Amino acid sequence: FMMIRHALFLLTATLLSLLCLAAPQIQAQPLRVALLLEGPRDDHAKNSLMCLGLANAAKKCPVQASVLEAGKGDLEALFERAAKEHDLVLLASPRLHEILRSQAGNFPRTSFGCLDTSILGLRSKNIMSVTFADAEPAFLAGAASALMVGEGQKLGWLEDEESPQSRTMLEGFIAGAQISRPDIRIVRREAKDKDMDTLLSEMRFEGAAMVFLATGSYTRKAVTALAAQSLWGVGLDMDQSPLAPKKLPLSLVKRFDRAVEELVLARANGTFKGGVHLNLGVAEGRAGIPASNPNLTPEIEAQVAEVAKLIADGSIVIQDTADGLIP
């Protein structure tokens, strides 16, 4: 009897040890996390959202967080310092993406969360990437915008500079607008190093009544100029209506806050997977336009909700011409 009880004790102890090894563990020491930003943290766009996500993660697990703004300094030096001193480094801008692609292999013990693009290949073993299905929320924004402007009026598209990502959003925006109004036309301009007042005046003169502001670092200038024009605007990344009340009735929202929070928690509990690429969209609730928008009439809101449902269940498939991947 004693031998049987001893054997059962050993078996139970072994099983418990295996379960402890298999289960994700929250680390005892605070997770050292660096969020690298190009531009100010309070940009009321993706930087603001990422800071919010980091703060939310810190409420759920021990985190020693650093938000590092690049400013005009040496980005490579900033990246190297962050990678040496932290367990997890998060970033979401094109120049930092390129540095990550070339430098991640030099820091094999550091995990990297890459947002808004994906790093592929052998260099991605310690990189977990999160992108957004940009064409899907842009499609919804186009569908709503076309319903909000008057008969014969056009929509505008103002971007900082052309890129594969902006091209994908533009194509989704046009396709969504044409679902609502097949005859709708788009006035397009590039904002880089140009006067915003002049650009918006030109767009209004050509018949645009509502302009999508895919303007990146130029967004605040664009919103300031928009406030002086008889135009509506569509914000990007988060609800930007507080920047210009009654002038930005609609925004395309990408949940950078949720992505950052989930990357931090994954690294903290041991479920972070290097080499994995997640592409999140309407179905996952990570990109879209707000479900309840006081600026939309009940009729428009119902139509947009129906389009969102068709995207989520796969009845509407939107071609994404830019995969957002860096080989």
Buried (B, 14 or more C-beta within 10 A) or exposed (E): EEEEEEEEEEEEEEEEEEEEEEEEEEEEEBBBBBBBBBBBBEBBBBBBBBBBBBBBBBEEBEBEBBBBBBEEEEBBEBBBBBBEEBBBBBBBBEEBBBBBBEBBEEBEEBBBBBBBBBBBEEBBEBBBBBBBBBBBBBBBBBBBBBBBBEEEBBBBBBBBEEBBBBBBBBBBBBBBBBBBBEEBBBBBBBBEEEEBBEBBBBBBEEBBBBBBBBBBBBBBBBBEBBBEBEBBBBBBBBBBBEBBEEBBBBBBBBBBBBBBBBBBBBBBBEEBEBBEBBBBBBBBEBBBBBEEBEBBEEEBBEBBBEBBEBBBEEEBEBEBEBBBBBE
